[in-house]
């Protein structure tokens, strides 16, 4: 077993224990990722009157919606503290990076989202005052906390790429998604690994029970199912038949349960996997009703919906 594989397996083990996981993360960062701490850089003579906040990825297995929402909080902090923000997922890669350009960019943030400023990455790496994002010894989670209302404003100020929104809007319009019950049910690594501190996901049976209540209350209508797990898709398809609709069939099959899903998907397919997931969450945000657990994806959909759901139900089953 390589050292990298050993660290991954240790991370999986500690992910099931919240305090142990937090301690292991601190030790790992201090020993192996000292360069990923917050720090000031002078890259060159350009823009001496400006302060840039270069927002990096920690290179973790963090999902796309969690990455986006977390970066929106950092971008808002930048604006509030007179920094010019820029997200660099070219030099600091995520699980969604691929080795060929997407619409001319190797920066994975730019595959999916607009940059929060008009500067180029090359210009920032020649500028005099650049603060690198990263971890601190004494982190204060509230430092980057923002309200739902501000978070919605940030989704408008730093939006999803136009071409992705157009893909989602076409599916919404042509399939009548804005009259559907939106149902998000997580599976795969989220359920098998049970990452510490994350909300417990409902079983398909629990979600179906709540769905039946909505169907009884509001009448039979189509159901927009958002899931990454083929087994969950088949469960609902078998139970509800033609009422089930999903925006794509790019689902995880034969998941081993031994590692994070990202490490079991061919890296060449990660861009498309992220694109399909983002389109699903936009579609979910346009449904008339919502049934979900507490996930970054459902938080994104709920924020983007901006209070337009006729009724929503969010499972609260504790945390892993």
NORJONOR-V981630 format. One record per pair of residues at least 12 apart in sequence whose C-alpha atoms are under 7 Angstrom apart, sorted by sequence separation. I is the first residue (numbers start at 1). J is the second residue. If there is no record, write none. Layout:
I,J / I,J
This chain:
96,108 / 186,201 / 90,106 / 281,297 / 285,301 / 90,107 / 284,301 / 285,302 / 89,107 / 90,108 / 88,107 / 89,108 / 225,244 / 282,301 / 285,304 / 286,305 / 290,309 / 89,109 / 223,243 / 224,244 / 225,245 / 226,246 / 281,301 / 285,305 / 289,309 / 294,314 / 222,243 / 223,244 / 224,245 / 225,246 / 230,251 / 288,309 / 289,310 / 290,311 / 291,312 / 292,313 / 293,314 / 294,315 / 87,109 / 221,243 / 222,244 / 223,245 / 224,246 / 229,251 / 230,252 / 288,310 / 289,311 / 290,312 / 291,313 / 292,314 / 293,315 / 222,245 / 228,251 / 229,252 / 230,253 / 289,312 / 290,313 / 291,314 / 292,315 / 293,316 / 228,252 / 229,253 / 53,78 / 87,115 / 204,232 / 248,276 / 86,115 / 53,83 / 55,85 / 86,116 / 52,83 / 53,84 / 54,85 / 55,86 / 56,87 / 85,116 / 86,117 / 51,83 / 52,84 / 53,85 / 54,86 / 55,87 / 56,88 / 57,89 / 85,117 / 51,84 / 52,85 / 53,86 / 54,87 / 55,88 / 56,89 / 59,92 / 84,117 / 247,280 / 54,88 / 59,93 / 60,94 / 61,95 / 57,92 / 59,94 / 56,92 / 57,93 / 57,94 / 183,223 / 180,221 / 181,222 / 182,223 / 183,224 / 184,225 / 185,226 / 186,227 / 187,228 / 188,229 / 116,158 / 180,222 / 181,223 / 182,224 / 183,225 / 184,226 / 185,227 / 186,228 / 187,229 / 115,158 / 180,223 / 181,224 / 182,225 / 183,226 / 184,227 / 114,158 / 180,224 / 114,159 / 113,159 / 114,160 / 113,160 / 114,161 / 177,224 / 112,160 / 113,161 / 112,161 / 226,280 / 192,257 / 77,144 / 188,255 / 189,257 / 188,257 / 74,144 / 73,144 / 189,260 / 73,145 / 189,261 / 73,146 / 54,130 / 52,129 / 53,130 / 54,131 / 55,132 / 56,133 / 51,129 / 52,130 / 53,131 / 54,132 / 55,133 / 48,127 / 50,129 / 51,130 / 52,131 / 53,132 / 54,133 / 46,126 / 47,127 / 48,128 / 53,133 / 45,126 / 46,127 / 47,128 / 48,129 / 43,125 / 44,126 / 45,127 / 46,128 / 72,154 / 43,126 / 44,127 / 45,128 / 43,127 / 44,128 / 42,127 / 43,128 / 42,128 / 42,129 / 41,129 / 42,130 / 41,130 / 40,130 / 41,131 / 40,131 / 202,293 / 39,131 / 40,132 / 201,293 / 39,132 / 38,132 / 38,133 / 199,294 / 38,134 / 199,295 / 37,134 / 38,135 / 36,134 / 37,135 / 38,136 / 36,135 / 37,136 / 182,284 / 182,287 / 177,283 / 181,287 / 180,287 / 181,288 / 182,289 / 183,290 / 184,291 / 185,292 / 178,286 / 179,287 / 180,288 / 181,289 / 182,290 / 183,291 / 184,292 / 177,286 / 178,287 / 179,288 / 180,289 / 181,290 / 182,291 / 183,292 / 177,287 / 178,288 / 168,279 / 172,283 / 168,282 / 164,279 / 168,283 / 200,317 / 199,317 / 200,318 / 199,318 / 200,319 / 199,319 / 200,320 / 198,319 / 199,320 / 197,319 / 198,320 / 197,320 / 196,320 / 195,320 / 194,320 / 152,303 / 152,304 / 148,303 / 95,262 / 98,267 / 98,268 / 98,271 / 96,270 / 97,271 / 96,271 / 16,194 / 18,196 / 96,274 / 16,195 / 17,196 / 18,197 / 15,195 / 16,196 / 15,196 / 61,262 / 64,274 / 66,296 / 65,296 / 65,297 / 65,300 / 16,320
